[in-house]
Amino acid sequence: MTELLKPRYWGGHLFALAALTIAVLLGLWQYSAWAAHRATLADDVVNKPPVPLTKMITPDGPFLNKALARQVTFTGKPLDQRFYISDRPHGSQTGYWIVVPFDVGGSVLPVVLGWAPDRAQVELPATMEITGWLQPSEPAGDIDPDPSDNTMPQLRIASLTEHIDQDLYSAFVLTKTPRLPGLEPIKPLNTPQVSALNSLRNLLYAIQWWIFGGFAIYVWVRWCRDQLAEARPVSLVNPAGSS
């Protein structure tokens, strides 16, 4: 193998290395374009203009995929109850989601008004117009050490039914407007999963370039073997019976 380290072979090695590097980088570029396009499609859903709440979900209806992270608008009456979802990160801090249930046409819709470092008290008018993003009930996680109080580890609709007598929507809203003093806004955590088939051409181009990179390695290995074979001394064998 030391034969291949001689200066006369450096050009071949450098050519193979350059071909492999170009193929890998171009593949990564196409892969990034594919991922960025999928992220843009998800953002497009989040940034769609708000529609009336009833177009996305009804009081007794299930939470459908089309409603995920869609902006909705509604007018409701805040109830006197307050709930706090603990251990919620915001930048480098950990605090609480401030949740207020709203009476919307006789059913209750939980609304996250924002984030605060503590259990902030908020005063609200008798009626409010809210615009925000729909989110599904959070899955079960940490065990609530005291289910009877108003502090919870997850915002689960099933947990709220133990505190609210009225019918609840099967979703909650992250408030976009209005912005309330002392509360930081929260962006949607759950956004639509965009199909891997979107912008498929970029993904196929990425795979194609990586195949080219693999082919470059194959050609380089074959070239190295050929060079070693040519450099190997030829042994002469005397024919049988010669003197």
C-alpha positions in Angstrom: 0.0 0.0 0.0 2.9 2.4 0.6 3.4 2.3 -3.2 0.2 4.4 -3.6 1.6 7.1 -1.4 4.2 8.1 -3.9 3.9 11.6 -5.5 3.0 10.2 -8.9 -0.3 8.9 -7.5 -1.3 12.1 -5.7 -3.2 13.5 -8.7 -5.5 10.4 -8.8 -6.1 10.6 -5.1 -6.9 14.3 -5.2 -9.2 13.8 -8.1 -11.2 11.1 -6.3 -11.3 13.2 -3.1 -12.6 16.2 -5.0 -15.3 14.2 -6.8 -16.4 12.6 -3.5 -16.5 16.0 -1.8 -18.5 17.6 -4.6 -21.0 14.8 -4.6 -21.5 14.9 -0.8 -21.9 18.7 -0.7 -24.3 18.8 -3.6 -26.3 16.0 -2.0 -26.5 17.9 1.3 -27.5 21.1 -0.6 -30.4 19.3 -2.3 -31.4 17.6 1.0 -31.4 21.0 2.7 -33.6 22.4 0.0 -36.0 19.5 0.4 -36.2 20.0 4.2 -36.5 23.8 3.9 -39.4 23.4 1.4 -41.3 21.1 3.8 -40.7 23.5 6.7 -42.1 26.3 4.5 -45.2 24.3 3.8 -45.8 23.8 7.6 -45.3 27.5 8.2 -47.8 28.3 5.4 -50.4 26.5 7.5 -49.5 28.4 10.6 -49.6 31.7 8.8 -52.9 31.2 7.0 -55.4 34.0 7.7 -57.7 33.3 10.6 -61.1 31.7 10.0 -64.1 31.5 12.4 -63.6 28.8 15.0 -66.7 26.9 13.8 -65.1 26.3 10.4 -62.3 24.2 12.1 -64.0 22.6 15.0 -67.4 22.3 16.7 -68.1 21.9 20.4 -68.9 18.2 20.1 -66.7 17.4 17.1 -63.4 15.7 17.0 -60.1 17.4 16.4 -59.3 16.9 12.7 -55.9 17.1 11.1 -57.0 20.2 9.0 -57.5 22.1 12.3 -53.9 21.6 13.5 -52.1 24.9 14.0 -54.8 26.8 12.1 -55.5 30.3 13.1 -59.1 30.8 14.3 -61.0 33.8 15.7 -64.0 33.8 18.1 -65.7 35.9 20.7 -66.2 34.4 24.2 -66.7 35.1 27.8 -63.8 34.3 30.2 -64.8 32.2 33.2 -63.5 33.0 36.7 -61.3 29.9 36.7 -57.6 30.1 36.1 -55.2 27.2 35.3 -51.5 27.0 35.2 -49.4 24.5 33.2 -46.1 24.1 34.9 -42.5 23.6 33.8 -43.0 25.4 30.4 -39.7 26.7 28.9 -39.4 30.1 27.4 -36.0 31.0 26.3 -33.6 30.2 29.1 -36.4 30.3 31.7 -39.0 27.9 33.0 -42.5 29.1 34.0 -46.2 28.6 33.4 -48.8 28.7 30.7 -51.6 30.9 31.9 -54.9 29.2 30.9 -58.4 30.7 31.0 -61.5 28.8 30.0 -63.8 30.7 27.7 -67.5 30.2 27.2 -68.1 30.1 23.5 -71.7 29.6 22.6 -72.4 27.5 25.7 -69.3 25.2 25.4 -65.9 25.9 27.0 -62.7 26.4 25.0 -59.5 26.5 27.0 -57.3 29.5 25.9 -53.6 29.9 26.7 -53.2 33.6 27.1 -49.4 33.4 27.3 -46.4 32.5 29.3 -45.2 33.9 32.7 -42.4 33.1 35.1 -44.9 32.6 37.9 -48.6 32.0 38.4 -49.6 35.4 37.1 -53.0 36.9 37.9 -54.8 38.3 34.9 -57.9 40.6 34.8 -60.1 40.2 31.7 -63.1 42.0 30.4 -66.5 40.4 30.4 -66.2 39.5 26.7 -63.1 39.1 24.5 -62.4 38.6 20.8 -59.5 36.1 20.5 -57.3 35.1 17.6 -55.0 32.2 18.0 -53.8 28.8 16.9 -55.7 25.6 17.5 -53.9 22.8 19.3 -54.9 19.3 20.3 -55.1 18.1 23.9 -51.7 17.3 25.1 -50.8 13.6 25.7 -50.4 12.2 29.2 -46.9 12.7 30.7 -45.8 13.5 34.2 -48.3 12.5 37.0 -50.2 15.4 38.5 -49.2 15.3 42.2 -52.4 17.1 43.2 -55.2 16.7 40.6 -57.5 18.9 42.8 -55.6 22.1 42.4 -55.4 24.4 39.3 -51.7 23.6 38.4 -51.1 20.8 35.9 -48.1 19.3 34.2 -50.0 19.0 30.8 -52.9 20.8 29.2 -55.2 17.9 28.8 -58.9 18.3 28.1 -59.6 15.2 30.2 -58.0 16.8 33.2 -60.0 20.0 32.8 -63.3 18.1 32.8 -62.7 17.4 36.5 -62.8 21.2 37.2 -65.3 22.5 34.6 -68.9 21.4 34.6 -69.7 22.6 31.0 -69.0 20.7 27.8 -65.4 21.3 26.6 -64.0 21.5 23.1 -61.5 18.8 22.2 -58.8 21.4 21.7 -57.3 24.5 23.1 -56.1 27.8 21.6 -52.7 29.5 21.9 -53.5 33.2 21.8 -52.0 35.4 19.1 -54.1 38.5 19.9 -54.7 40.3 22.0 -51.3 40.5 23.7 -51.8 40.9 27.5 -49.3 42.8 29.7 -46.9 40.6 31.6 -47.5 37.6 29.4 -45.2 36.3 26.7 -46.8 34.9 23.5 -46.4 31.3 22.6 -46.0 29.9 19.1 -47.6 26.6 18.1 -45.8 23.6 19.3 -47.7 21.0 17.2 -47.6 21.8 13.5 -48.8 19.8 10.5 -46.5 16.9 9.4 -45.7 17.6 5.8 -45.4 14.5 3.6 -41.9 13.4 2.6 -43.2 13.3 -1.0 -43.4 17.1 -1.1 -40.5 18.6 -3.0 -39.6 15.0 -3.9 -37.4 16.0 -6.8 -34.9 17.7 -4.4 -34.7 14.5 -2.3 -34.1 12.3 -5.3 -31.4 14.7 -6.5 -29.7 14.4 -3.1 -29.8 10.6 -3.3 -28.5 10.7 -6.8 -25.5 12.8 -5.8 -24.7 10.5 -3.0 -24.9 7.5 -5.4 -22.4 9.4 -7.5 -20.2 9.8 -4.4 -20.3 6.0 -3.8 -19.4 5.4 -7.5 -16.4 7.7 -7.1 -15.2 5.6 -4.2 -15.7 2.5 -6.3 -13.7 3.9 -9.2 -10.9 5.1 -6.9 -10.6 1.6 -5.3 -10.4 0.0 -8.7 -7.8 2.5 -9.8 -5.7 1.8 -6.7 -5.8 -1.9 -7.4 -4.8 -1.5 -11.0 -1.9 0.7 -10.0 -0.7 -1.8 -7.5 -1.0 -4.6 -10.0 1.1 -2.7 -12.6 3.7 -1.9 -10.0 4.0 -5.5 -8.8 7.2 -7.2 -10.1 6.6 -10.1 -12.5 8.1 -13.4 -11.4 9.7 -15.6 -14.1 9.0 -19.3 -13.8 11.4 -21.8 -15.5 9.6 -24.2 -17.7 9.7 -27.8 -16.6 12.7 -29.8 -17.8 14.8 -26.7 -18.7 18.4 -26.6 -17.6 
